[in-house]
Amino acid sequence: MSNDTAQQRWVAAHIAGLPRSGIRDFFELVAKMKGQDVISLGVGEPDFVTPWHIREAAIYALEKGKTHYTSNLGMLELRRAISDYVAGHFGVSYRPEDQVLVTVGVSEALDLAFRAFCNPGDKVLYHSPCYVSYHPSIALVHAQGIAVPTYAKDNFALTAEALRAAWEPGCKILMLNLPCNPTGGTCTRDQLSEIAEFAREKDLLVFSDEIYSELTFEGQHTSIASLPGMAERTVFLHGFSKAFAMTGWRIGYACGPEALIDAMMKVHQYSMMCVSIVSQEAAIEALTHGWDSVQAMREQYHRRRDLLVRRFNEMGLKCHSPRGSFYTFPDITATGLDERTFAAELLKQEKVAVVPGTAFGEGGRGHVRACFATAYDQIIEACDRMERFVAAQLGK
Ligand code: PLP
């Protein structure tokens, strides 16, 4: 349908003003090349199928006739499992009764958080580059996003120094995503402590999207919620999509102080009511028996990461080794191409899909995102093709 159809006049101004996702634009290009042997390092989605025992739990739930609504907060058994997991892995205690809310993926939890806590004009600090949904979510509630740059020289870790430089009166929320999509950047515990100190000093509410925490390859993941005085000002967001390869089940959760979860629940009870009972049953199985599968998938991602990072550096594209997530974020400036031309020409000439870094904000200039949630052999083939493409640009 063209943009000037008569029905456009009914579209709300804040929707009409939203930019199109740079990722979507790019994937429309990829879709046009269907059947042409394209290797995708583009989509941020596990290539693994959800482990069988988790699927089986969902089938069993259906066989038992579990087809009804659940409590708005989510099944108590699931909230207990979430509470145990978060206490065990992150060292933060949340009461299953009123401090845990099961949501339709982290996506819904993010939407609820922005809607529940942003007044028009409130300012939200977020790191750039960042996950594609943050900026539109901020715009949709008429808040103002303040991008805080992260740099390749720091392996894209967010620093308290950069936050202090970006802060201005009216800042209310700090949006964190560690490990980060698209850079794989994380913070050390010391860096995180400095960020926590800044958040306390400026009285910020923190949204902490930790969806990639189980894909941490070196060291221990630390949640900002576990640092002194932070649980009371943090909405902890997590889900099943990445760790358990459950993207299509649409299930995640938010944990936080009762008053904050209650505010999010006020929106959720009307907009979603509850998450699919089948997905909730599967999620209970994942948290109670799924850890061997998580470990096995993490080992595969680790191996793929090492391969992809090594090959990028060998072909002349500087690439740091991400401590977490399943993304690499190489610097492509040596080729003399900008990130959009690089991605478009690589797709056209060698049929490898990567995402231009600016799809994730200005901070992604000069980079592309290449995801390693793809089979090892496919990554080898993609690297051979990219090496040929880069060599041609470098005049080798
Ligand atoms: N947060 C980040 C940083 C992501 O990368 C994604 C998906 O790619 C999401 C949230 C959405 O996750 P979910 O599938 O749980 O909605």
Boltz pocket constraint, residues with backbone or C-beta under 6 A from the ligand:
constraints:
  - pocket:
      binder: B
      contacts: [[A, 44], [A, 104], [A, 105], [A, 106], [A, 107], [A, 108], [A, 131], [A, 177], [A, 179], [A, 180], [A, 181], [A, 209], [A, 211], [A, 238], [A, 239], [A, 240], [A, 241], [A, 247], [A, 251], [A, 252]]
      max_distance: 6.0
